Every structure is written in structure tokens, then in C-alpha cells.
């Protein structure tokens, strides 16, 4: 595993916008950064792929343990959601995707930081933008990336259905991610319709969720966290299960960082896991405090004893925290990469990398392409 500096394409902004990556720059600089790339060996790619499949299997087993042992409080699951999660699990409701964030330096095994199992983003850049970069700049190289093809195959599991695609308004990254996923569903032969979360309503007479045209929502893809849905105005109707959602309700168990101490409890010493607990007492020296339902690196604190080494702001934490041993992040001249391993329909499908000068990857951390 090496980080290599390279000249960015002169017209890189136009090139990534052509494939839908319109949010390539923010107020602090570029989000998409092709002034460098990461190079892997075939062995390393195989190791990453195997780790992603292993971690997914461990997480599914852990979800089953939560249900069997009724560990709902450990994940701050609202009582109304429990039967919905149970039913979703027993039906084996369709799961499209997820992203494991892991620490990896090519020397030790990939170590799980967290599982973005419900509303993972950085998909368009991993699936499409970095592939077109590779095709133009390194045509003879390869990339750990079959995300697009796997998405097309996965959607075929819902053949014959109409899927409503939803995100919040005025959020470019979410909107473009959902548009991309809607396009893959259409390519797979599904009927689709675009609506915004704010436009979703409830028709009491018909006992169903409806869109802006009062059309019934039977299956909905939502780039919107389950825990937010339960707190929304229409959350009271979710328990009646009037629609099927992607991701399904059982993924609430895995998108919650409360699953991390459960994983360590079930599989202590596993090479792809980091020690993690519901209290910091078992950890010595440095540890990382993470909110169970935090997102985009918010409210994460790196501690050394009683001293704060690094911290990020945010509005999460009322649901409680977990305490994880620090990951041995790679350091390439001050650049710390976190590898996002994509799971599509229960199988490893690709890699996207974000890096930062900080050890906590956040919303403004850069996306850097890769090859092998």
C-alpha cells in the first residue's frame, strides 16, 4: 500500500461533474482530490475483500444475537421499533448496500472502525468517479470496484416493483447519491419515482404512505436514517408496516455503533475488530469515544487518559457512547487514510478511500482514488 502524488487532470472539475459528482469542492477546499492516489498489491486487495465479507458475516451474526437476547437498550432502540425489526429480520428483507470503514496500512489486518449500514454515502465517487479517473489516467491498471455492476444485479431482486427514491431537500450529496441509485434501479428494469422526504405523507383512509401525487409508496429507498424516521411526525405509522424500505428495519442494529462492543463481546480478539466497550474502564492509555448514532465523524473524541487529544463538534450523544481502542491508522507524510469497503447485497464489491490530516475522518475529509 503506497500513496503516490500525481498531477490532477486540468479539467478534473468538469470531468467529475459529467458523472454526477457535483459536490467535489467545499468551502475548505476540494472534497474530490486526484492530486494523489493509493496503490495496492493484488494480495492487499484480496485481503481487503476477504475482510469485508468476514465483517459482514460477523455483523449479521451479531444482529441475530441482539434479537435473540433482546439487547434493545444496548442500542437505544425505541420500543415501537422492536416488532418492526423482528418482522424485517424474520422476512429477511432485501438489503442493498453498506460500507465498512476500516483502518489498514498493508501490514496488519484491516480493523473495523464502524459499519455505515443504513445510509452510507461516498457511493457515487467510489463507484463511478474513480472508475472514470482510472480509465482515463491509468488504463492498464485495475481497481477494486465492481460496485456499479453489483448494484444492477442486486436491484433485480425487486423485479416488477415500483421504488420511490427519497432524500432531504437542498442536500447536493444526498440528492446526487439518490439520483445515481435511482438510475441503477432503472437500468435493472425497475419502475422508479423521485420524491423528497419532506413530501412523503400519510393517507389515513388508505392506511399507507403516499408521495406528492398521493400515489401509494409500496417500496421506498430512503437516504434517511431509521432513527430519524421514528422521531418524525409520521414515525407513529411505521409500526403498522405500510411500506417496505431499503435499507430494511433490521439494518438499524448494524448502523448503530452500539454493535461494536457487542461484536467484541461475541468475537473477542478477532483480527478484524478493535477492542470496544460500553464503558472506558477496560481501556488504558488512548481510546476513542463515539456516539452510538453519530454520523460524519461528529462528536468523536480521541482521549489519552483524562486528556482530550482531538475532538469534533456535533449534536449527537444523547443516545449514549461506546469506547473503542484507537486504530493504527496509516500515516503517509501526514495523510491518514480510512478505507471504505462496500458491501452490495451481502457481498464485498469495492473500495473508496477518504483521508485527512486529522485522525478523525469527517464531512470535509478528502476522497482519493485508488488502483492496483
KOLPA-259961 format. One line per 10 residues: their letters; for each residue x, y, z of C-alpha. Coordinates in nm, 2 decimals. Example, Ala and Ser with C-alpha at 12.3 -4.5 7.8 and 13.67 -1.06 7.14 Angstrom:
<sites>
as> 1.23:-0.45:0.78  1.37:-0.11:0.71
</sites>
This chain:
<sites>
xxxxxxxxxx> 0.00:0.00:0.00  0.15:0.33:-0.12  0.03:0.69:-0.15  0.15:0.84:-0.47  0.14:1.21:-0.57  0.03:1.28:-0.93  -0.08:1.57:-1.14  -0.46:1.62:-1.14  -0.63:1.65:-1.47  -0.65:2.01:-1.59
xxxxxxxxxx> -1.03:1.98:-1.63  -1.10:1.75:-1.34  -1.39:1.95:-1.22  -1.58:1.92:-1.54  -1.49:1.55:-1.57  -1.63:1.46:-1.23  -1.94:1.68:-1.28  -2.01:1.49:-1.60  -2.06:1.17:-1.40  -2.27:1.34:-1.13
xxxxxxxxxx> -2.01:1.44:-0.87  -2.13:1.80:-0.84  -2.02:1.83:-0.47  -1.65:1.80:-0.55  -1.55:2.11:-0.36  -1.64:2.27:-0.03  -1.55:2.60:0.15  -1.23:2.45:0.29  -1.10:2.31:-0.04  -1.15:2.01:-0.27
xxxxxxxxxx> -1.35:1.71:-0.15  -1.26:1.50:-0.45  -0.87:1.50:-0.46  -0.69:1.34:-0.75  -0.36:1.51:-0.67  -0.27:1.17:-0.52  -0.38:0.81:-0.54  -0.34:0.49:-0.33  -0.17:0.19:-0.49  -0.23:-0.16:-0.36
xxxxxxxxxx> -0.09:-0.50:-0.45  -0.32:-0.79:-0.55  -0.26:-0.95:-0.22  -0.37:-0.65:-0.03  -0.69:-0.62:-0.24  -0.77:-0.98:-0.18  -0.71:-0.92:0.20  -0.95:-0.62:0.20  -1.22:-0.81:0.01  -1.19:-1.11:0.24
xxxxxxxxxx> -1.21:-0.88:0.55  -1.53:-0.71:0.42  -1.70:-1.04:0.36  -1.59:-1.16:0.71  -1.70:-0.85:0.88  -2.04:-0.86:0.72  -2.09:-1.22:0.83  -1.99:-1.12:1.19  -2.23:-0.83:1.19  -2.52:-1.04:1.06
xxxxxxxxxx> -2.45:-1.29:1.34  -2.43:-1.01:1.59  -2.77:-0.87:1.47  -2.92:-1.22:1.54  -2.77:-1.22:1.89  -2.92:-0.88:1.96  -3.27:-1.01:1.86  -3.23:-1.34:2.05  -3.10:-1.17:2.37  -3.33:-0.87:2.34
xxxxxxxxxx> -3.04:-0.63:2.37  -3.25:-0.34:2.25  -3.15:-0.10:2.53  -2.78:-0.15:2.44  -2.86:0.00:2.10  -3.11:0.26:2.22  -3.37:0.11:2.00  -3.72:0.26:2.06  -3.98:0.01:2.19  -4.21:0.08:1.89
xxxxxxxxxx> -3.93:-0.03:1.65  -3.87:-0.37:1.81  -4.16:-0.57:1.64  -4.08:-0.40:1.31  -3.71:-0.50:1.33  -3.81:-0.86:1.43  -4.05:-0.89:1.14  -3.80:-0.74:0.90  -3.53:-0.99:1.02  -3.76:-1.29:1.00
xxxxxxxxxx> -3.87:-1.20:0.65  -3.50:-1.15:0.55  -3.60:-0.82:0.40  -3.39:-0.70:0.10  -3.06:-0.52:0.19  -2.89:-0.33:-0.09  -2.57:-0.19:0.05  -2.34:-0.08:0.33  -1.99:0.05:0.39  -1.74:-0.07:0.64
xxxxxxxxxx> -1.49:0.20:0.75  -1.16:0.02:0.83  -0.81:0.11:0.93  -0.54:-0.05:0.71  -0.18:0.00:0.63  -0.10:-0.31:0.42  0.10:-0.46:0.71  -0.16:-0.56:0.97  -0.51:-0.69:0.91  -0.79:-0.44:0.83
xxxxxxxxxx> -0.96:-0.33:1.15  -1.32:-0.22:1.17  -1.39:0.14:1.28  -1.76:0.13:1.22  -2.03:0.00:0.98  -2.23:0.25:0.79  -2.51:0.01:0.73  -2.82:0.22:0.68  -2.74:0.54:0.48  -2.38:0.52:0.36
xxxxxxxxxx> -2.27:0.80:0.12  -1.94:0.84:-0.08  -2.10:0.59:-0.32  -2.10:0.78:-0.64  -1.74:0.88:-0.60  -1.64:0.52:-0.52  -1.85:0.35:-0.79  -1.83:0.59:-1.08  -1.60:0.89:-1.04  -1.28:0.70:-0.95
xxxxxxxxxx> -1.35:0.44:-1.22  -1.36:0.70:-1.50  -1.05:0.86:-1.35  -0.88:0.52:-1.37  -0.99:0.46:-1.73  -0.85:0.80:-1.84  -0.53:0.82:-1.64  -0.42:0.46:-1.57  -0.59:0.25:-1.84  -0.36:-0.05:-1.78
xxxxxxxxxx> -0.42:-0.07:-1.41  -0.71:-0.22:-1.22  -0.93:-0.11:-0.93  -1.12:-0.29:-0.65  -1.45:-0.18:-0.78  -1.75:-0.38:-0.91  -2.00:-0.16:-0.73  -2.20:-0.05:-1.03  -2.24:-0.40:-1.17  -2.33:-0.54:-0.83
xxxxxxxxxx> -2.60:-0.27:-0.78  -2.76:-0.36:-1.11  -2.77:-0.73:-1.02  -2.90:-0.65:-0.67  -3.19:-0.44:-0.78  -3.32:-0.73:-0.99  -3.43:-0.89:-0.66  -3.71:-0.64:-0.67  -3.82:-0.71:-1.03  -4.17:-0.59:-1.10
xxxxxxxxxx> -4.18:-0.34:-0.82  -4.20:0.04:-0.83  -3.95:0.20:-0.60  -3.98:0.56:-0.46  -3.64:0.72:-0.41  -3.62:0.98:-0.13  -3.37:1.22:0.04  -3.39:1.55:0.21  -3.42:1.87:0.00  -3.13:2.10:-0.06
xxxxxxxxxx> -2.85:1.85:0.02  -2.65:1.81:-0.30  -2.45:1.50:-0.19  -2.76:1.31:-0.08  -2.96:1.42:-0.39  -2.69:1.31:-0.63  -2.64:0.98:-0.45  -3.01:0.90:-0.47  -3.03:1.00:-0.83  -2.74:0.76:-0.90
xxxxxxxxxx> -2.91:0.48:-0.72  -3.24:0.55:-0.90  -3.05:0.53:-1.23  -2.91:0.19:-1.14  -3.25:0.07:-1.05  -3.39:0.19:-1.38  -3.11:0.02:-1.56  -3.20:-0.30:-1.38  -3.56:-0.27:-1.52  -3.74:-0.13:-1.22
xxxxxxxxxx> -4.01:0.14:-1.23  -3.89:0.44:-1.02  -4.02:0.77:-0.89  -3.84:1.06:-0.72  -3.98:1.22:-0.41  -3.83:1.41:-0.11  -3.86:1.30:0.25  -4.05:1.63:0.32  -4.31:1.53:0.05  -4.39:1.19:0.20
xxxxxxxxxx> -4.73:1.19:0.36  -4.98:0.95:0.53  -5.32:0.87:0.39  -5.53:0.75:0.69  -5.82:0.63:0.48  -5.59:0.40:0.27  -5.36:0.33:0.57  -5.04:0.39:0.36  -4.76:0.63:0.30  -4.81:0.84:-0.02
xxxxxxxxxx> -4.59:1.07:-0.23  -4.65:1.43:-0.35  -4.91:1.30:-0.60  -5.10:1.09:-0.34  -4.95:0.77:-0.50  -4.91:0.48:-0.26  -4.55:0.41:-0.16  -4.51:0.03:-0.16  -4.13:0.01:-0.17  -3.92:0.31:-0.08
xxxxxxxxxx> -3.55:0.38:-0.09  -3.46:0.64:0.17  -3.13:0.81:0.22  -3.26:0.90:0.57  -3.17:0.73:0.89  -3.42:0.49:1.06  -3.37:0.65:1.40  -3.48:0.99:1.25  -3.78:0.83:1.09  -3.91:0.71:1.43
xxxxxxxxxx> -3.88:1.06:1.57  -4.05:1.23:1.27  -4.42:1.33:1.25  -4.51:1.01:1.06  -4.30:0.78:1.27  -4.61:0.66:1.46  -4.72:0.49:1.14  -4.40:0.29:1.08  -4.52:0.02:1.33  -4.81:-0.05:1.10
xxxxxxxxxx> -4.56:-0.15:0.83  -4.74:0.00:0.54  -4.43:0.00:0.32  -4.11:-0.18:0.27  -3.79:0.03:0.29  -3.44:0.00:0.16  -3.24:-0.03:0.38  -3.47:-0.26:0.59  -3.55:-0.21:0.95  -3.32:-0.48:1.07
xxxxxxxxxx> -3.02:-0.28:0.95  -3.09:-0.04:1.25  -2.90:-0.30:1.45  -2.59:-0.26:1.24  -2.58:0.11:1.16  -2.56:0.17:1.53  -2.21:0.19:1.69  -2.36:0.01:1.99  -2.30:-0.30:1.78  -1.92:-0.26:1.81
xxxxxxxxxx> -1.89:-0.37:2.18  -2.13:-0.65:2.10  -1.91:-0.77:1.82  -1.61:-0.76:2.05  -1.80:-0.94:2.32  -1.91:-1.22:2.07  -1.58:-1.24:1.89  -1.30:-1.13:2.13  -0.96:-1.10:1.98  -1.08:-1.12:1.62
xxxxxxxxxx> -0.81:-0.98:1.39  -1.06:-0.76:1.20  -1.20:-0.60:1.52  -1.08:-0.34:1.77  -1.15:-0.38:2.14  -1.47:-0.18:2.22  -1.68:-0.15:2.53  -1.98:0.03:2.67  -1.75:0.19:2.94  -1.39:0.33:2.91
xxxxxxxxxx> -1.29:0.14:3.22  -1.14:-0.16:3.04  -0.92:0.06:2.81  -0.59:0.20:2.91  -0.40:0.49:2.76  -0.56:0.62:2.44  -0.92:0.54:2.35  -1.19:0.68:2.12  -1.53:0.79:2.25  -1.80:0.76:1.98
xxxxxxxxxx> -2.18:0.84:1.99  -2.39:0.53:1.91  -2.59:0.72:1.65  -2.33:0.97:1.53  -2.26:1.05:1.17  -1.99:1.20:0.95  -1.74:1.19:1.24  -1.94:1.42:1.46  -1.90:1.42:1.84  -1.60:1.18:1.83
xxxxxxxxxx> -1.33:1.23:2.09  -0.98:1.09:2.10  -0.87:1.06:2.46  -0.54:0.99:2.63  -0.62:0.93:2.99  -0.82:1.22:3.10  -0.69:1.45:2.83  -0.86:1.53:2.50  -0.62:1.48:2.21  -0.87:1.55:1.93
xxxxxxxxxx> -1.24:1.61:1.92  -1.52:1.70:1.67  -1.83:1.91:1.73  -2.19:1.80:1.66  -2.53:1.73:1.80  -2.51:1.36:1.88  -2.46:1.17:2.21  -2.80:1.17:2.39  -2.83:0.80:2.29  -2.51:0.71:2.47
xxxxxxxxxx> -2.15:0.64:2.37  -1.91:0.35:2.30  -1.54:0.34:2.38  -1.31:0.19:2.13  -0.93:0.12:2.13  -0.76:0.35:1.88  -0.69:0.22:1.53  -0.34:0.21:1.40  -0.41:0.45:1.11  -0.16:0.46:0.83
xxxxxxxxxx> 0.04:0.78:0.81  0.16:0.90:0.46  0.35:1.22:0.53  0.06:1.35:0.75  -0.22:1.19:0.55  -0.43:0.94:0.74  -0.65:0.72:0.51  -0.96:0.54:0.62  -1.08:0.27:0.38  -1.44:0.23:0.29
xxxxxxxxxx> -1.52:-0.13:0.20  -1.85:-0.15:0.01  -2.10:-0.44:0.06  -2.36:-0.48:-0.21  -2.64:-0.74:-0.14  -2.43:-0.92:0.12  -2.10:-0.93:-0.09  -1.79:-0.72:-0.09  -1.79:-0.50:-0.40  -1.53:-0.23:-0.39
xxxxxxxxxx> -1.32:0.03:-0.21  -1.33:0.41:-0.16  -1.07:0.60:0.04  -1.10:0.92:0.24  -0.81:1.09:0.41  -0.73:1.37:0.64  -0.45:1.54:0.83  -0.66:1.46:1.14  -0.71:1.11:1.28  -1.09:1.16:1.28
xxxxxxxxxx> -1.24:1.14:0.94  -1.52:1.40:0.90  -1.75:1.55:0.65  -1.48:1.76:0.48  -1.22:1.48:0.46  -1.09:1.42:0.10  -1.19:1.13:-0.13  -0.88:1.00:-0.30  -0.89:0.74:-0.58  -0.70:0.41:-0.59
xx> -0.57:0.14:-0.82  -0.37:-0.19:-0.81
</sites>
